[in-house]
Amino acid sequence: MGAALFAEYEDVLGRAELFEACRLNLAERDELLDIFLATCIWTRIYFAWRPNLPDEADNHLVELAVAGGARYVVTRNLRDVARMELRFPELRVMSPEDFLKEITA
């Protein structure tokens, strides 16, 4: 977990219009985020790999993954994140569905 990703999670979970059909209220979503964060390892980013992604706002995801030694970036934004200019052979970008298939196979 890094500062930019944490801020993004907080922002998205606070958008009431995204959760109108959700069974969880704001307090429950905040608690779920706290539980998730308790399992995360805070990672500092020491190198900015730029330019890299078409959408500058997504670069922090790849930088965090590289800094943390991640094997996967799991996202629905495959269109932008999978089009890295810089290649990291050990890092794979995939959808949540494909990730679940991979880890359960």
Secondary structure, DSSP 4 states (H G I P E B T S, - for coil): --HHHHHHHHHHHT-GGGGTT-SS-HHHHHHHHHHHHHT-----------S-SSSGGGHHHHHHHHHTT-SEEE-S-HHHHT--SS--TT-EEE-HHHHHHHHH-
